[in-house]
Amino acid sequence: MLFHRFLGSAIVLRLANICSYNVMACSGSQCTYSTEKRVNYLTQENAAALDQDLFNEYKFSVDQLMELAGLSVATAVARVFPASTHRSALIICGPGNNGGDGLVAARHMTLFGYTVAVYYPKRTPNVLYENLLSQCERFGVNILNDLPQPEELKNEYKLLVDALFGFSFKHPVREALKPALDALIYSGLPVCSVDIPSGWHVEKGPDSENSLKPALLISLSAPKLCAKPEILINVKHFLGGRFLPPGIVEKYNLTLPSYPAQDQVVEL
């Protein structure tokens, strides 16, 4: 009888391992992996606080995090829309950190075989952003001064990357950035959004039928509330956050999937 109980428990455990995926949780300086099929989501307030902890407590620099984020974005885009089928890409960058992530992604995507253009209408007067833009130019990225009409974008591009607004976005959209958002919404091309689909409420998601409908979302650090499955319908979803210190994971009670092998992204 004891043997049968042991055998039955072993079978149940094996089935549980097959039907779920690993998630990461941390205590102190140690991270462990369990087989619960759960991922939790950040509020806007917690997302901002987590970033500040990375800067202030863990001494990450802005450019360091942008490099990690931009590489994650480029990697996820290449997984879903490889250069072999979507060679020409336009990255639409905003004035904040999301825009910086987009500039880094542009550089990496050229190395992945894409022909990349960047539209950066509201440039940040900061040495970091100026250097990122200069690097894009040196890597052969085409920097657009004028954005084609949404219906014309299909003639030149196969893919759009949305690096316009991040989790600090609040309505209304500035007039100077409305054409950029319209291009993302109305081009008819697949859109890959960085961290938050531009124009969405960080916690509630889209506010109308005319909101942006991305084909791919790359969450950074940890998913935000608007990325919950009941909101993010028929959208590929990847996480790029393989740089979070164990103390951050523990402080914010994060339950995150493990990353396969040496990958910088994982599909959710």
N, C-alpha and C positions, 0 to 999 in steps of 0.2 A: 504493500500500500504506500509506504514511504517513497519507494522508487517511482511509483506511478505519479505521485504528487510532484516529485522533483522533475520528472520528465514533462509533465503538463506545464509546470512553471517555466521550464526551459523553452518549450514551444511558444508559449505566450510571449515571453521576453523576446524571442527571435522575431515573432510577427510584429511586435511593437517597434523593433529596430528597423524592420523593412518598411513599415507604414508611416514612419516619421523621419524628420531630418534633425541633425544635430543643431543645438543652439548653445550660445555661450553665456555664461554667467560668471561673475567674479566676486571674490571675497578677499580683501586685503590686496596682496600682490599676485594672487593666484587666480587663474581662469580655468574653469572646468567646462566640459561639454556634456549636455544631457540630450535626451531624445524627446523633448516636448515640442509639439507642433505649435509653438506660440512665438509671436514677435510683438513687442509693444512699441508704442508710437509716442513721439514727443509733441508737447504743446508748443505754441510759438514762444511762450515765456521760457520754457525749459531749453528749447533749441538755442535761444540767445544766450542763456546762462551757461550752457555747455560750451559754446564757443569761447565765452569769456574765461571759463576755467582752463581751456586749452591754452589760451594766450597767457593768462596771468599766473596760474598755479603750475602748469606743466611746461611753460616757456616755449611753446610753439610760436614761430613767427608766422605772419600772414602769408608771406610768399611760400613758406614751407607747406602750409596747409593747402594753398592754391595748387601747388605742384602735385600733391597727392590727390586732390580732388579732380583736377583736370585730367590726370592720367587715368583715374577711375572712369571718368566720363568717356574718354576716347576708347577705352577698352570695352566698356559696355556697348557703346555704339557699334563698334566693330563686331561684337558678338551677334548683334541682332540685324544690323544692316552692313554687311561687309563691303569693302571697297570693290570687290569683284562684281557686285550687283548695284551698288549705290556710290559710284566713284566720286561724283561731284557733290560737295556739301557746302551749305552756307550756315555760318554760325552767327547768330544775332546776339550781341552782347550789350548788357546794360551797364550803368555807371558804378555798380557796387561790386561786392565780392563775387557774386554769380558771374558778372561780366569778366572778372579776372580768371575765374575757373574756365570760362569759355575760351579765353585767349590761350591759356595753357593747353586746353583740349585741342585747339586748332593746330598748334605746333606738333603735338603727338600724332594727330590724325594724318598730317603730311607724311610722317614716318611710317604710318600704317598703310600708305598707298593711296590716300584720298587726294583729290584736287580740292583745295579748301579756299573759301572766301570768308571774310569777316565783315559784318556791318556793325559799326560801333558809333552810334550817332551822338551819344552824350559821354564824351571821354573824361575820365577822372584826372584832374591835374595833380598827379602824384608820380614820383620817380618809379615806383614799382610798376604801375600800369603802363607808363611810358616805355619801360624796359621790356615788358611782356609784348607790347605792340611791336617794338623794334625787332624782337626775336621772331615774331610771326613773319615780318617782312623778310628777314634774313633766311627764313625757311621756305620762302616762296608762296606764302599766303597772300592772296589778293585782298587788299583792304579797299572796300567800296566806300565811295563818298556819297553815292546816291543809291537808294534802294528801288529796284524795279517794282512795278505794281504786282500785287499778289497773284493775279492771273498769268503774269509773265514769268514768274519764277520757275515754273515747270519746264520752260524752254532751256534753262541753264543748269538747273540743279535737280538732284534725285532725293535730297535729304536736307532737312533743316534741324539745327540744334538751337534750342531755346535756352539761352543764358542771359535772359533779360532781367527778370525779377527773382529775388530770393525770398526767404522766410520773413524778412522785415518789411515786405511790400504792404502798402495800404492804399486803398482807393482814395481819390480818383487817379487815373493814369495821366501823367503829364502830357501835354499836347505834343511835345517834341518826340515822345516815344510811342504815340498812338499808331503811326504807320508801321513801326516795327512789330507791335502786337497784332495789328491787322494782318500783316504778312504771315505770321505764325498761324493765325486762325483760319485764314481764307485761301491759302495757297493751294490746298489740296495735296500737298506733299506730306510724307510722314515726318512727324516732329518728335525730337528727342529732348525732353525737358530735364534741366539740371536742378535737382533737389525739390523744386516746387514748379508745377506748371504755371507759367506767367499769367497773372490776373486772378489766380485762384486764392480763396481764403485758406490760410495755412492749416486751419483746423476743420473747416466745413466743406472745403472743396469748391467746385464751380458754382457761380451764383446765377447762371442762366443757361439756356440752351445754346446761346451764341458764344459761350466760353471756349477757350482752347481745349481741343481734344487730342492729347498727345498719343503717339503710338508706343512710346517708351519713356519711362521715368527712371532717372538715376538718383536715388536718395543718397545723401552724403551724411556721414557719421552715423545717423540712425534715422529711420523713416519718421516723417511728421504725420499728424493725425489725418491730413487730407489724403494720405496714401493707403488708408485702410481699404481692404478688398471690396467692401460694400460701396465705396466711393470711386475707387480706381478700377473701373470695369473695362474689360477687354483691352488692357494696357499691359505691356511687358514691364516688369519692375525689377530693377537691379539695385543692390546696395553697394556703395563704395565707402568703406569706413574702417579699413584694416590698419588703423593707426591710433585707435582709441586706447588710452592707458587703462589698465585694470581698475584704477581708482575711480575713473569716470563711469565705467560700466556699472560699478557697485553703487556710486552716489546717486545715479539716476535710475537705478533698478532696471537696467536695460537687459532685455532678453533678445539676443540677436543670433542669426544663423552663423554657423562656422563657415569659414572660407576654404574651398578645396585647394589642396596642395599649396602652391605659392601664389595663387590668384589674388588680385587686388579687388575683385568684385565677386558678388554671388547673386544668383537669381533668386528672387523671393516668390 
